[in-house]
Amino acid sequence: MLFLNLLSKLAIESDVHSEQQATTTTLAFGRRHELSSYDAAYLELAMRLGLPLATLDKHLRKAAHAEGIAVLPVKIPR
């Protein structure tokens, strides 16, 4: 119950445009960088909104850099 209470306090928004991008940009990212549909959607959303991508996943970070998308954290902590 505590988790749901904390979750309800977050400013979570649904992105209505992700579905429209699924068969175009998202699919292309997935194929070009061998990404899961989830990772490709995350990459597409960051690019479309002009926001940095927050991930520690090395493969996803490499794809973001290849597409010119900023990545957080800038340096992976050890």
C-alpha positions in Angstrom: 0.0 0.0 0.0 2.9 2.4 0.8 4.3 1.8 -2.7 0.9 2.7 -4.4 0.7 5.8 -2.2 4.2 6.9 -3.2 3.5 6.1 -6.8 0.3 8.2 -6.8 2.4 11.3 -5.8 4.5 11.1 -8.9 3.7 13.4 -11.9 3.3 10.5 -14.3 2.0 11.3 -17.8 1.0 9.1 -20.6 2.5 9.9 -24.0 -0.3 9.7 -26.6 2.2 10.0 -29.5 4.3 6.9 -28.8 1.7 4.7 -30.4 1.8 6.7 -33.6 5.6 6.3 -33.7 5.6 2.6 -33.0 5.5 1.5 -36.6 7.9 4.2 -37.9 10.7 5.7 -35.8 10.5 3.3 -32.9 10.6 0.2 -35.2 13.5 1.8 -37.2 15.5 2.4 -34.0 14.9 -1.2 -32.9 16.1 -2.6 -36.1 19.0 -0.3 -36.6 20.4 -0.7 -33.1 19.1 -4.2 -32.3 17.0 -2.9 -29.4 14.0 -4.3 -27.6 10.7 -2.5 -28.4 10.8 -1.0 -24.9 14.3 0.4 -25.3 13.5 1.6 -28.8 10.4 3.4 -27.5 12.4 5.0 -24.7 15.0 6.2 -27.3 12.3 7.6 -29.6 10.6 9.4 -26.7 13.8 11.1 -25.6 14.6 12.1 -29.1 11.1 13.5 -29.8 10.9 15.4 -26.6 14.5 16.7 -26.9 15.4 15.2 -23.5 18.5 13.3 -22.3 18.1 9.5 -21.9 18.7 8.2 -18.4 20.1 4.7 -18.5 23.0 2.6 -17.4 22.4 0.1 -20.1 25.6 0.1 -22.3 23.8 -1.0 -25.5 21.1 1.6 -25.1 23.7 4.3 -24.3 25.6 3.4 -27.5 22.4 3.7 -29.6 21.5 7.1 -28.0 25.0 8.4 -28.8 24.7 7.2 -32.4 21.4 9.1 -32.8 22.9 12.2 -31.2 20.8 11.9 -28.0 22.4 13.1 -24.7 22.7 10.4 -22.1 22.5 10.6 -18.3 24.5 10.0 -16.2 27.3 11.3 -18.4 29.7 8.8 -16.8 28.6 5.4 -15.6 29.4 5.1 -11.8 31.6 2.2 -10.7 
